[in-house]
Amino acid sequence: YQLAQKLTWYRAKACEIAAEIKSDDSADLTWDMFFSGPFGAEEAKGQKVVLLIDALDETVDREESSSIVNVLIRNLKTIPDGRLSIAVSSRPEVDILKAFNGYE
């Protein structure tokens, strides 16, 4: 929501995506639609955006938390030129720390 409010070029894309997305779409496809596609496009050139994910350890269950972590790790590099950075906050849960080991 806040991305669409702050970035006018993203607003129209987000509305189109929201109309197309299905509840059974995979997390990777959802990432592609909302982030890789728009932030890989020419309109995003020169943009620097930070996506904040707060309290990752407070997801409903460990499987959900693991899924979010895996989607982030697999897909962050799909956005060129550092246009999108991600900041994650979490308690120091072992599984989350292991997954992000080696990332800054």
ROZAZA-397920 format. One record per residue (C-alpha): residue number from 1; residue in three letters; x, y, z. Coordinates in steps of 0.02 Angstrom, whole numbers. Each point is the difference from the previous one (the first is absolute). Example, Ala and Ser with C-alpha at 12.3 -4.5 7.8 and 13.67 -1.06 7.14 Angstrom:
2
(1,"ala",(615,-225,390))
(2,"ser",(69,172,-33))
END
This chain:
104
(1,"tyr",(0,0,0))
(2,"gln",(135,124,49))
(3,"leu",(101,-36,-157))
(4,"ala",(-152,41,-106))
(5,"gln",(-28,160,99))
(6,"lys",(179,61,-13))
(7,"leu",(48,-58,-175))
(8,"thr",(-120,62,-132))
(9,"trp",(75,-111,-136))
(10,"tyr",(-31,-153,111))
(11,"arg",(-180,45,45))
(12,"ala",(-78,-47,-168))
(13,"lys",(102,-161,-9))
(14,"ala",(-53,-51,175))
(15,"cys",(-184,27,-43))
(16,"glu",(18,-108,-157))
(17,"ile",(89,-136,98))
(18,"ala",(-128,1,139))
(19,"ala",(-137,-29,-130))
(20,"glu",(95,-146,-78))
(21,"ile",(70,-92,151))
(22,"lys",(-85,-159,59))
(23,"ser",(-3,-68,176))
(24,"asp",(84,-161,-56))
(25,"asp",(146,86,-88))
(26,"ser",(168,-55,67))
(27,"ala",(102,115,111))
(28,"asp",(135,9,-135))
(29,"leu",(-128,53,-131))
(30,"thr",(-70,130,118))
(31,"trp",(176,67,30))
(32,"asp",(29,8,-188))
(33,"met",(-163,92,-29))
(34,"phe",(20,129,139))
(35,"phe",(188,23,7))
(36,"ser",(111,-79,-136))
(37,"gly",(-108,58,-144))
(38,"pro",(-32,179,53))
(39,"phe",(171,33,78))
(40,"gly",(87,-83,-148))
(41,"ala",(-88,117,-121))
(42,"glu",(73,157,-74))
(43,"glu",(-116,112,104))
(44,"ala",(88,-59,157))
(45,"lys",(173,46,-61))
(46,"gly",(82,114,127))
(47,"gln",(-123,-47,138))
(48,"lys",(64,-60,168))
(49,"val",(-136,-79,107))
(50,"val",(14,-91,166))
(51,"leu",(-131,-131,40))
(52,"leu",(-17,-23,188))
(53,"ile",(-60,-166,68))
(54,"asp",(-26,16,186))
(55,"ala",(-16,-142,126))
(56,"leu",(35,-144,-119))
(57,"asp",(9,-118,149))
(58,"glu",(-180,41,44))
(59,"thr",(-78,-85,-150))
(60,"val",(-138,-124,39))
(61,"asp",(114,-151,-15))
(62,"arg",(180,-47,-41))
(63,"glu",(-48,-66,-171))
(64,"glu",(-72,169,-48))
(65,"ser",(155,90,65))
(66,"ser",(113,-119,-96))
(67,"ser",(-101,27,-159))
(68,"ile",(18,189,13))
(69,"val",(187,-14,32))
(70,"asn",(24,-117,-148))
(71,"val",(-98,112,-118))
(72,"leu",(107,149,52))
(73,"ile",(164,-92,-20))
(74,"arg",(-46,-76,-168))
(75,"asn",(-70,158,-75))
(76,"leu",(90,152,67))
(77,"lys",(138,-14,-130))
(78,"thr",(-131,8,-140))
(79,"ile",(-11,189,21))
(80,"pro",(139,91,-93))
(81,"asp",(116,136,62))
(82,"gly",(-47,-7,184))
(83,"arg",(-166,84,-36))
(84,"leu",(-84,-96,140))
(85,"ser",(79,-39,167))
(86,"ile",(-81,-99,139))
(87,"ala",(16,30,186))
(88,"val",(-63,-139,112))
(89,"ser",(-26,6,187))
(90,"ser",(-18,-156,103))
(91,"arg",(48,-76,165))
(92,"pro",(159,-103,-22))
(93,"glu",(-89,-164,-41))
(94,"val",(124,-133,-56))
(95,"asp",(-90,-48,-161))
(96,"ile",(-18,180,-55))
(97,"leu",(183,40,42))
(98,"lys",(59,-153,-97))
(99,"ala",(-102,47,-153))
(100,"phe",(72,176,-6))
(101,"asn",(178,-51,41))
(102,"gly",(115,88,-123))
(103,"tyr",(-123,140,-43))
(104,"glu",(22,178,59))
END
